[in-house]
Amino acid sequence: MMKNMLKNNKCYITIAIGCLLILGVFLPVTQAISNIDYIKGFDKGPSTLPVVPLKKATFVGFDKESILDDLAYLACVPTSVLNNDGRLFSHPLLFYEDEYKYENDWERTLNARQGLDYFMEDWMSYCNNQLDQMTLVNVPVNKVDQWRADEYVEITNLGDQPQELTGCVLRDISDEYPSLIFSYYILAPGESIRVYTNEYHPEWGGFSFEYSQPIWNNIEPDVAVLYDNQGNEVSQKSY
């Protein structure tokens, strides 16, 4: 009698364990199916939203001895992709690493820089060899000279009346050069123009210093000052 009871109990325990195992497989699936329509963002895999590429790039310096570079990379993600009205505005976010000096041919696979160079060659080609903006995190500016965006100073009319720029002067007062004297131009209320270092962009007014070297020092900031046609200071900004 006791043996039969033990056998029956073992049978019930086996069945109960089997049912729990089966339920443990199907319950999460059922729950996932019921919640799948509420998942947002990239949780369901790559986004299928249309992407608007921006002519920008962000580099984060790679550091094999620390996780700070990983944290910096993650902190840059929200600035590199933005969902707005069902469209993704995005630009490349990349780790930067110097050329790996290898001695043996098999070490070529350790040189991550060659992949970066290949990618940036394609990206610069898409951007017509000119970026609108570049963001550097723990990367010296002289490391990316071949890809760097042209510098510019932006001037905006914050008032409610048009402002004539004829004869106004924009100058780097830290080095006392270069200077730009504006020809005839009326800056409408709320309008912005840009003065580029060595390029012309008609969509931003078409102004340029025509200077072949970087003006606005990224290590020791320079100061840009705008003077009116009487030599009075209108505004200044440290870069």
C-alpha positions in Angstrom: 0.0 0.0 0.0 2.8 2.4 1.0 4.8 1.5 -2.1 1.8 2.3 -4.4 1.3 5.7 -2.7 5.0 6.5 -3.2 4.8 5.6 -6.8 1.6 7.7 -7.3 3.2 10.7 -5.6 6.3 10.4 -7.8 4.1 10.3 -10.8 2.2 13.4 -9.7 5.4 15.2 -8.9 6.8 14.3 -12.4 3.7 15.6 -14.1 3.7 18.8 -12.1 7.3 19.5 -12.9 6.6 18.8 -16.6 3.7 21.2 -16.6 5.8 23.9 -14.9 8.5 23.5 -17.6 6.0 23.7 -20.4 4.3 26.8 -18.9 7.7 28.4 -18.3 8.3 28.2 -22.1 4.9 29.4 -23.4 3.9 32.0 -20.8 6.7 34.5 -21.6 6.0 34.0 -25.3 2.4 34.7 -24.8 3.2 37.8 -22.8 5.7 39.0 -25.4 3.2 38.6 -28.2 0.6 40.6 -26.2 3.0 43.4 -25.5 4.9 43.5 -28.9 2.7 46.4 -30.2 3.7 48.6 -27.2 7.4 48.4 -27.8 9.0 51.6 -29.0 12.4 52.6 -30.4 14.9 49.9 -31.4 13.7 47.2 -29.0 12.2 45.2 -31.9 15.4 45.3 -33.9 16.7 47.8 -36.5 14.3 50.8 -37.0 12.3 50.9 -40.3 11.8 54.6 -40.0 13.1 56.7 -42.9 16.6 58.2 -42.1 17.7 61.7 -42.9 21.6 61.6 -42.9 23.3 64.7 -41.5 26.6 66.0 -42.8 28.2 65.5 -39.4 30.4 63.1 -37.5 31.2 62.4 -33.8 34.5 60.8 -32.7 35.1 59.4 -29.3 38.7 58.6 -28.4 39.3 54.9 -27.8 41.0 53.9 -24.5 41.8 50.2 -24.1 42.8 50.8 -20.4 39.5 52.3 -19.3 35.7 52.1 -19.6 35.3 55.9 -19.7 35.4 55.8 -23.5 32.5 53.4 -23.5 30.5 55.7 -21.2 31.4 58.7 -23.3 30.2 56.8 -26.4 26.9 56.0 -24.8 26.5 59.6 -23.7 26.9 60.7 -27.3 24.2 58.3 -28.7 21.2 60.7 -28.0 23.0 63.5 -30.0 23.7 61.3 -33.0 20.2 60.0 -33.7 16.9 61.9 -33.2 13.4 60.7 -33.9 11.3 63.6 -35.1 7.9 63.3 -36.7 8.5 59.7 -37.7 11.9 60.4 -39.3 15.4 59.6 -37.9 18.0 62.4 -38.2 21.3 60.7 -37.8 25.0 60.9 -38.3 28.0 58.6 -37.7 29.2 58.1 -34.1 32.6 56.4 -34.2 35.5 55.4 -31.9 38.7 57.1 -32.9 42.0 55.1 -32.7 45.4 56.0 -34.0 47.2 53.8 -36.6 48.4 50.6 -35.1 52.1 50.1 -35.7 52.5 46.4 -36.5 55.7 44.4 -37.0 54.2 41.2 -38.3 51.8 40.9 -41.2 49.3 38.9 -39.1 48.9 41.9 -36.9 47.1 43.8 -39.6 43.8 42.6 -38.2 44.6 44.6 -35.0 44.7 47.9 -37.0 41.2 49.3 -36.5 42.2 52.6 -38.0 42.1 51.2 -41.6 38.4 50.5 -41.2 37.8 54.0 -39.9 39.7 55.5 -42.9 37.7 53.4 -45.4 34.4 54.4 -43.7 35.2 58.1 -43.6 36.3 58.0 -47.2 32.9 56.9 -48.2 31.1 59.2 -45.8 33.1 62.3 -47.0 32.3 61.3 -50.5 28.6 61.3 -49.7 29.0 64.7 -48.0 30.7 66.2 -51.0 34.0 66.2 -49.0 32.7 68.8 -46.6 31.1 68.2 -43.1 28.8 70.8 -41.6 30.0 69.9 -38.1 32.3 67.6 -36.2 32.2 66.7 -32.5 35.4 65.4 -30.8 35.4 63.7 -27.4 39.0 63.1 -26.1 40.3 63.4 -29.6 42.9 66.1 -30.5 41.7 68.3 -33.3 44.9 67.8 -35.3 44.2 64.1 -35.5 41.2 64.7 -37.8 42.5 67.4 -40.1 41.7 65.4 -43.2 38.0 65.2 -42.3 37.5 68.4 -40.3 34.6 70.6 -41.1 35.3 74.2 -42.1 35.1 76.7 -39.3 32.6 79.5 -39.3 31.2 82.4 -37.2 27.5 82.8 -37.2 25.8 86.2 -36.9 22.1 86.5 -36.1 19.9 89.5 -36.0 18.0 89.0 -32.7 16.1 92.3 -33.0 12.8 93.1 -34.7 14.3 95.6 -37.2 16.6 94.9 -40.3 20.3 95.7 -39.7 22.7 96.9 -42.4 26.1 95.2 -42.3 27.7 97.4 -44.9 31.1 98.4 -43.6 30.9 96.3 -40.5 34.1 94.4 -39.6 34.5 90.8 -38.2 37.9 90.2 -36.6 39.8 87.7 -34.5 41.1 90.1 -31.9 43.2 87.4 -30.2 45.6 87.4 -33.1 44.4 90.7 -34.7 43.9 88.8 -38.0 42.2 88.0 -40.2 39.4 90.6 -40.7 36.4 90.7 -43.0 34.8 94.0 -44.1 31.2 93.4 -45.1 30.0 94.7 -48.4 26.3 95.7 -48.8 24.1 93.3 -46.9 20.8 93.7 -45.0 20.3 91.2 -42.2 16.6 90.6 -41.7 15.1 90.1 -38.2 15.8 86.5 -37.1 18.1 85.9 -40.0 21.5 84.3 -39.6 24.6 84.4 -41.8 27.9 82.5 -41.5 31.4 83.7 -42.2 33.5 80.6 -43.1 37.2 80.4 -42.8 38.0 79.2 -46.4 34.8 78.2 -48.1 31.7 79.9 -49.6 28.2 78.8 -48.8 25.6 80.9 -50.7 22.8 79.5 -48.5 24.5 81.3 -45.5 25.2 84.6 -47.2 28.4 83.6 -49.2 30.9 85.2 -46.8 34.4 83.9 -46.3 37.7 85.0 -44.7 39.5 83.2 -47.6 42.1 82.1 -45.1 43.8 78.8 -45.7 44.7 78.0 -42.1 42.3 77.4 -39.1 41.5 80.6 -37.3 39.5 79.6 -34.2 42.0 77.8 -32.0 40.4 74.7 -30.3 43.1 74.6 -27.5 43.5 78.3 -26.6 40.2 79.9 -27.6 40.2 83.0 -29.9 37.7 85.8 -29.6 35.6 87.0 -32.6 34.4 90.6 -32.4 31.9 92.3 -34.7 32.3 96.1 -35.1 29.8 98.4 -36.7 30.9 100.8 -39.5 31.9 103.4 -36.9 34.3 101.0 -35.2 32.0 100.4 -32.2 31.9 96.9 -30.8 28.6 95.2 -31.4 29.2 91.7 -30.2 31.9 89.2 -29.3 32.2 85.5 -28.9 35.0 83.2 -27.6 35.7 80.1 -29.7 
